[in-house]
Amino acid sequence: MGQSTREDERTSGFAGLLDRYFEISARGSTIGREIRGGLVTFFAMSYIIVINPLILGTVPDGTGNFIGGIEELAVPRVAATTALVAGVLCIAMGLVARFPLAIAAGMGLNAVVAYSIAALPDAGLTWADAMGIVVLEGIIMLVLVLTGFRQAVFRAVPFELKMAISVGIGLFIAFVGLVNAGIIRIPASMATPVELGLNGSLGGWPSLIFVIGLFTAGILWVRKVRGALLIAIVVGTGLAMLAEAFLNVGRASEDNPWGWQLNPPEISGEIISLPDFALLGHFSLLGSIEKVGIVVVLLLVFTLMLADFFDTMGTMVAVGAEAKLLDEQGNPPRTREILVVDSFGAIAGGAGSASTATAYIESAAGVGEGARTGLSSVVVGIAFLLATLFSPIVALVPFEAATPVLVLVGFLMMAQVTGIDWKRTEVAIPAFLTILMMPLTFSIAAGMGAGFIAYVIIQVGAGRIRKVHPLMWVTSLMFVFYFVRGPIGTLLGG
């Protein structure tokens, strides 16, 4: 009788409506887990509100002007639109695709927009032209989804490669966490590609707080404590605030190498401030064609599209695998809806002058906390919208408090390695290259490209050409173009 009553309560009222729409109980989750997972994802990726403006708002375009035309307003305006676009798209992902995947301005893609498009030498492109190219990319991506091409490519990928993508992203996200926290750095001597801390040694309060956060998350996870990852972030942030308040650690610099890697954990200025959305709609859809020609514009669009096309595929596989939501062929539910919302991410990102918005692998942090449905994405979206008003509070969480979660999630995603049959070398070698290249190139797309190309070449060399799906040929050739786009661009420019 008691159990029946609890089931009736769970399926009635607003909570019951949420449960049925998002399939919360059906996926073995609860509303509480979805909220915690959404908050963990938000804090794991909220750095984009700080980083994106520093990339887009500090680079003059081909005419010498900063985005929006006023240099001193460029950074806060980009911060406002970055949070707004991310908030709207995360809510759309949650409501439409009902998948625990968060979207925001893509790291790497924003650098391409800033340095390779807006500031393209001798082109005279404006920031509005650059954002118009981003919108064009989104429109093409949307057409590819609506025609079924993008889903068909995804389904043509062998199961073992999909598992390798998940594992590779796990290593990638752990590597990102260690780099962002300053635990792994590029040595000043350049004697090795990377090193532990400075000169092979750790030091400073931020590093200690990262270590405390990492083992806090690990111990709580082993003990199966609810909210383990969120608790670790809160504990790390609290310790960071105490360290900054009493020890005045400061931000990292040449004179202060052991400082905070991104932002000191302190509240400065007003807690609430009205955002400036003046950059919304600041784009020119076809203005770039008049200045650099259709061939160069297509090359720039294709460069953005290839990275976005495959990054999202890899990310949704990795998140779906961690959430145990993939089917027998390694496909997540509502793949079409996920890709439609992601395509609108590029359109909205360009229209909002926030650069291409794409799926974030940090979503796996929320899944590690227990999120299994789109409700967590809605929570992330609401948090981003609130961040447009409470930006000082968002900036309070330093890298060193949030990144331990990424390292632990990387460990959890490594479990997918058991899905690869390492005795079948014809798929094991491409899988290995996929896993290896993602963290070492700092690129999900590069890792996928290496695996795809290797798979096709090995199958052909082994006399199994008939086993290669036609779309694997197409995507492998696209990746070949992607890898040599630099020389091709030089030839076209010449």
C-alpha positions in Angstrom: 0.0 0.0 0.0 2.8 2.4 1.0 4.7 1.7 -2.2 1.6 2.2 -4.3 1.0 5.6 -2.7 4.6 6.7 -3.4 4.2 5.7 -7.1 0.9 7.6 -7.3 2.6 10.7 -5.9 5.5 10.3 -8.3 3.2 10.2 -11.4 0.8 13.0 -10.3 1.0 16.8 -10.3 3.8 18.8 -11.8 6.4 16.3 -10.7 4.5 13.6 -12.5 4.3 15.7 -15.7 8.1 16.3 -15.6 8.6 12.6 -15.0 6.5 11.5 -18.0 7.7 14.1 -20.4 11.5 13.6 -19.7 11.2 9.9 -19.0 13.0 10.4 -15.7 11.9 7.3 -13.9 12.1 5.2 -17.1 15.7 6.1 -17.4 16.4 5.3 -13.7 16.8 8.9 -12.5 15.0 11.3 -10.2 14.2 15.0 -10.4 16.8 15.7 -7.7 19.6 13.9 -9.7 18.7 15.8 -12.8 18.9 19.2 -11.0 22.3 18.2 -9.4 23.6 16.9 -12.7 22.5 20.1 -14.4 24.3 22.3 -11.9 27.5 20.2 -12.1 27.5 20.5 -15.9 26.9 24.3 -15.6 29.8 24.8 -13.2 32.0 22.5 -15.3 31.5 24.6 -18.5 30.7 28.1 -17.1 34.2 29.1 -17.8 33.0 29.8 -21.4 31.3 33.0 -20.1 34.7 34.3 -19.1 36.9 32.8 -21.9 34.7 33.5 -25.0 34.7 37.3 -24.4 38.5 37.2 -23.9 38.8 35.6 -27.4 36.1 37.4 -29.4 36.2 40.7 -27.5 39.9 41.5 -27.7 40.7 40.9 -31.4 40.1 43.7 -34.0 38.6 42.6 -37.3 40.0 43.2 -40.7 39.0 46.9 -40.5 40.6 47.5 -37.1 37.4 47.6 -35.2 36.4 45.5 -32.2 33.2 43.5 -32.1 30.2 45.9 -31.7 32.4 48.9 -32.6 33.2 50.0 -29.0 36.4 48.4 -27.6 35.6 49.0 -23.9 32.1 47.4 -24.3 33.2 44.4 -26.4 34.1 42.0 -23.6 30.9 42.5 -21.4 28.7 42.4 -24.4 30.1 39.1 -25.7 29.8 37.7 -22.1 26.1 38.7 -22.0 25.3 37.1 -25.4 27.5 34.0 -24.7 25.4 33.3 -21.6 22.1 34.1 -23.3 22.7 31.9 -26.4 23.9 29.0 -24.2 20.9 29.4 -22.0 18.3 29.3 -24.8 20.0 26.4 -26.6 20.4 24.3 -23.5 16.7 24.7 -22.7 15.9 23.8 -26.4 18.1 20.7 -26.2 16.3 19.6 -23.0 12.8 20.3 -24.2 13.2 19.1 -27.9 15.8 16.3 -27.7 15.2 15.4 -24.0 18.9 14.5 -23.9 21.4 15.5 -21.1 23.6 17.5 -23.5 24.5 21.2 -22.9 25.4 23.7 -25.7 27.5 26.8 -25.6 30.0 28.7 -27.7 32.6 26.1 -28.9 36.2 26.4 -27.7 38.5 26.2 -30.6 35.8 27.2 -33.0 35.7 30.7 -31.4 39.4 31.0 -32.0 38.9 30.1 -35.7 36.2 32.8 -36.0 38.4 35.4 -34.3 41.8 34.8 -35.8 41.2 33.0 -39.1 38.0 34.7 -40.2 37.4 38.1 -38.6 41.1 39.0 -38.6 41.9 37.3 -41.9 44.9 39.3 -43.3 44.2 41.7 -46.2 40.6 40.6 -46.4 38.8 43.6 -44.9 36.2 41.4 -43.2 34.2 42.9 -40.3 33.0 41.1 -37.2 29.5 41.2 -38.8 30.8 39.4 -41.9 32.5 36.8 -39.7 29.4 36.1 -37.8 27.5 35.9 -41.1 29.8 33.0 -42.1 29.0 31.3 -38.8 25.2 31.6 -39.6 25.8 30.2 -43.1 27.6 27.2 -41.5 24.6 26.6 -39.3 22.1 26.8 -42.1 24.1 24.2 -44.1 24.4 22.0 -41.1 20.6 22.2 -40.6 20.0 21.2 -44.2 22.3 18.2 -43.8 20.3 17.1 -40.7 16.9 17.6 -42.3 17.9 15.6 -45.4 19.1 12.8 -43.2 22.8 12.9 -44.3 24.3 13.7 -40.9 22.4 10.9 -39.2 23.3 8.5 -42.0 27.0 9.3 -41.6 26.7 8.7 -37.9 25.0 5.3 -38.3 27.7 4.2 -40.8 30.4 4.4 -38.2 31.4 0.9 -36.9 30.4 0.2 -33.2 34.0 -0.2 -32.1 34.9 3.2 -33.4 32.0 4.7 -31.5 33.3 3.2 -28.3 36.8 4.5 -29.1 35.4 7.9 -29.6 33.9 7.8 -26.1 37.1 6.6 -24.6 39.2 9.1 -26.4 36.9 11.9 -25.3 37.3 10.6 -21.7 41.1 11.0 -21.9 40.6 14.3 -23.7 38.3 15.8 -21.0 40.6 14.6 -18.2 43.6 16.2 -20.0 41.6 19.4 -20.4 40.9 19.4 -16.7 44.6 18.9 -15.8 45.7 21.7 -18.2 43.1 24.2 -17.2 44.0 23.7 -13.5 47.7 24.2 -14.3 48.7 20.7 -13.2 50.0 20.0 -16.7 51.7 22.9 -18.5 53.8 23.7 -21.5 57.4 24.1 -20.2 59.1 27.4 -20.7 62.2 25.5 -21.9 60.1 23.7 -24.6 62.3 20.7 -23.9 59.2 18.5 -23.8 55.7 19.2 -25.1 54.2 19.2 -21.6 55.3 18.8 -18.0 54.0 18.4 -14.5 53.4 21.9 -13.0 56.5 24.0 -13.3 59.8 22.3 -13.9 58.2 19.0 -13.0 56.9 20.1 -9.6 53.6 21.2 -8.2 53.3 24.2 -5.9 50.9 26.9 -4.8 47.5 26.9 -3.1 45.5 26.5 -6.3 47.2 23.2 -7.1 46.6 22.0 -3.5 42.9 22.9 -3.8 42.7 21.0 -7.1 44.2 17.9 -5.5 41.9 18.2 -2.5 38.9 18.6 -4.9 40.0 15.5 -6.9 40.3 13.2 -4.0 37.1 14.6 -2.4 35.2 13.8 -5.5 36.9 10.3 -5.8 36.2 9.4 -2.2 32.6 10.6 -2.2 32.1 8.7 -5.5 33.5 5.5 -4.1 31.3 5.8 -1.0 28.3 6.4 -3.4 27.4 9.8 -1.8 24.6 11.5 -3.6 25.8 14.8 -5.2 29.5 13.7 -5.0 30.7 15.9 -7.9 28.7 18.9 -6.9 29.8 18.6 -3.3 33.4 18.5 -4.5 33.0 21.7 -6.6 31.4 23.5 -3.6 34.1 22.3 -1.2 36.8 23.4 -3.7 35.2 26.8 -4.2 34.9 27.3 -0.5 38.6 26.5 0.1 39.6 28.7 -2.8 37.7 31.7 -1.4 39.4 31.2 2.0 42.8 31.0 0.4 42.2 34.1 -1.7 40.8 36.1 1.2 43.6 35.3 3.7 46.6 34.6 1.5 45.9 37.0 -1.5 46.9 34.4 -4.1 46.0 36.4 -7.2 45.8 35.5 -10.8 48.6 33.5 -12.5 51.2 35.5 -14.3 54.9 35.5 -15.1 55.6 37.0 -11.7 53.0 34.8 -10.0 53.1 31.4 -11.7 51.3 29.6 -8.9 48.2 31.9 -9.0 44.7 31.1 -10.1 44.7 30.0 -13.8 41.6 31.9 -14.8 39.8 34.0 -12.2 40.5 34.6 -8.5 37.6 33.3 -6.4 36.3 36.6 -5.1 33.3 38.7 -5.7 34.1 42.2 -7.1 31.6 44.9 -7.8 27.8 44.5 -7.8 26.4 41.0 -7.6 23.5 41.8 -9.9 23.9 43.8 -13.1 21.7 44.2 -16.2 23.2 42.6 -19.3 23.9 44.5 -22.5 22.5 42.5 -25.5 23.5 45.1 -28.1 25.3 42.4 -30.2 22.2 40.5 -31.0 21.5 40.5 -34.7 24.9 42.0 -35.5 25.8 39.9 -38.5 25.9 40.2 -42.3 24.9 37.0 -44.0 26.5 37.6 -47.4 28.8 40.5 -46.8 31.9 38.3 -46.8 31.2 37.1 -50.4 31.6 40.6 -51.8 35.0 41.1 -50.1 36.8 37.7 -50.4 34.7 35.8 -53.0 32.6 32.7 -52.9 35.5 30.2 -53.0 37.2 31.6 -49.9 33.9 31.9 -48.1 33.0 28.2 -48.9 36.4 27.2 -47.6 35.9 29.0 -44.3 32.4 27.6 -43.9 33.6 24.1 -44.7 36.4 24.4 -42.1 33.9 25.4 -39.4 31.4 22.8 -40.5 33.7 19.8 -40.5 34.9 20.5 -36.9 31.4 21.1 -35.7 29.9 18.2 -37.7 32.0 15.5 -36.0 32.7 17.1 -32.6 28.9 16.9 -31.8 28.7 13.3 -33.1 31.5 12.2 -30.8 30.2 14.2 -27.9 26.7 12.8 -28.0 28.1 9.2 -28.3 30.3 9.8 -25.3 27.6 11.3 -23.2 25.1 8.7 -24.3 27.5 5.9 -23.5 28.2 7.3 -20.0 24.5 7.6 -19.4 23.9 4.1 -20.8 21.4 5.5 -23.3 22.9 4.0 -26.5 21.1 1.3 -28.4 22.7 -1.9 -29.8 24.4 0.0 -32.6 25.7 2.7 -30.3 23.2 5.4 -31.3 21.6 7.7 -28.7 17.8 8.3 -28.6 16.3 11.1 -30.7 19.5 11.6 -32.7 17.7 13.7 -35.3 16.4 16.1 -32.6 19.8 16.4 -31.0 21.5 17.3 -34.3 18.7 19.8 -35.2 19.2 21.7 -32.0 23.0 21.6 -32.5 22.6 23.0 -36.0 20.5 25.9 -34.7 23.4 26.4 -32.2 25.6 27.7 -35.0 22.8 29.9 -36.4 22.0 31.3 -33.0 25.7 31.7 -32.1 26.4 33.7 -35.2 23.2 35.8 -34.9 24.1 36.6 -31.3 27.8 37.3 -32.0 28.8 34.6 -29.6 30.5 32.3 -32.3 29.4 28.8 -33.2 27.6 27.1 -30.3 28.1 23.4 -30.1 27.6 20.4 -27.7 29.9 20.4 -24.7 31.7 17.2 -23.5 31.5 18.7 -20.0 27.9 17.4 -20.1 29.4 14.1 -19.1 30.2 15.6 -15.7 26.4 16.0 -15.1 25.8 12.5 -16.3 28.4 11.3 -13.9 26.4 13.0 -11.2 23.3 11.0 -12.3 21.6 13.1 -15.0 19.9 11.0 -17.6 17.4 13.2 -19.3 16.8 16.6 -20.9 15.7 18.1 -17.6 19.3 18.5 -16.6 19.9 20.5 -19.8 17.0 22.7 -18.9 18.6 23.3 -15.5 21.9 24.2 -17.3 20.0 26.6 -19.5 18.3 28.3 -16.6 21.7 28.7 -14.8 23.1 30.3 -18.0 20.2 32.7 -18.2 20.7 33.6 -14.5 24.4 34.1 -15.2 23.5 37.1 -17.4 22.4 38.8 -14.2 24.8 37.2 -11.7 28.0 37.1 -13.6 30.2 37.9 -10.5 28.9 34.8 -8.7 29.5 32.6 -11.8 33.1 33.9 -12.0 33.5 32.9 -8.3 34.2 29.3 -9.2 37.9 28.9 -10.3 39.2 26.4 -12.7 40.9 24.6 -9.8 37.6 23.9 -8.1 35.7 22.8 -11.2 38.2 20.8 -13.2 38.7 17.9 -10.7 35.2 16.8 -11.8 36.4 16.6 -15.4 39.3 14.3 -14.4 37.0 11.9 -12.5 34.5 11.9 -15.4 37.4 11.0 -17.8 38.0 8.0 -15.6 34.4 7.0 -15.8 34.3 7.3 -19.5 37.4 5.0 -19.9 35.1 2.1 -18.9 33.8 2.1 -22.5 37.2 0.6 -23.6 35.9 -2.8 -22.8 33.5 -2.5 -25.7 36.4 -2.7 -28.2 37.5 -6.2 -29.3 41.3 -5.7 -29.2 41.9 -9.0 -30.9 40.2 -7.8 -34.1 43.2 -5.7 -35.2 41.4 -4.4 -38.3 39.2 -2.3 -35.9 41.5 -2.2 -32.9 44.2 -0.2 -34.7 41.8 2.6 -35.9 40.2 2.6 -32.4 43.6 3.0 -30.8 44.5 5.9 -33.1 41.2 7.6 -32.3 41.8 7.3 -28.5 45.5 8.4 -28.9 45.0 11.4 -31.1 42.1 13.1 -29.3 44.1 14.2 -26.2 47.4 14.6 -28.0 46.0 16.9 -30.7 43.6 18.6 -28.3 40.8 18.0 -30.8 37.9 15.6 -30.9 37.6 16.0 -34.7 41.3 15.2 -35.3 41.0 12.0 -33.3 37.9 10.9 -35.2 39.5 11.7 -38.5 42.6 9.6 -37.7 40.4 6.7 -36.8 38.1 7.0 -39.8 40.9 7.2 -42.3 42.9 4.4 -40.7 39.8 2.2 -40.7 39.2 2.6 -44.4 42.8 2.2 -45.4 43.3 -1.0 -43.2 40.0 -2.6 -44.5 41.1 -1.9 -48.1 44.6 -3.2 -47.5 43.2 -6.4 -45.8 41.1 -7.1 -48.8 37.8 -6.2 -47.1 36.8 -3.3 -49.2 33.2 -4.5 -49.3 32.9 -4.0 -45.5 33.5 -0.3 -45.8 30.2 1.6 -45.8 30.1 4.1 -48.7 29.6 7.0 -46.3 32.8 6.0 -44.5 34.6 6.7 -47.8 32.9 10.1 -48.0 33.7 11.1 -44.4 37.2 9.9 -44.7 37.8 12.0 -47.8 36.3 14.9 -45.9 38.7 14.4 -43.1 41.6 14.2 -45.6 40.6 17.6 -46.8 40.2 18.8 -43.2 43.8 17.7 -42.3 45.3 19.4 -45.3 43.1 22.5 -45.4 46.1 24.7 -44.7 48.0 23.9 -47.9 44.7 24.0 -49.9 43.9 27.4 -48.5 47.4 28.6 -49.4 46.9 27.4 -53.0 43.5 29.0 -53.3 44.9 32.2 -51.8 47.8 32.2 -54.2 
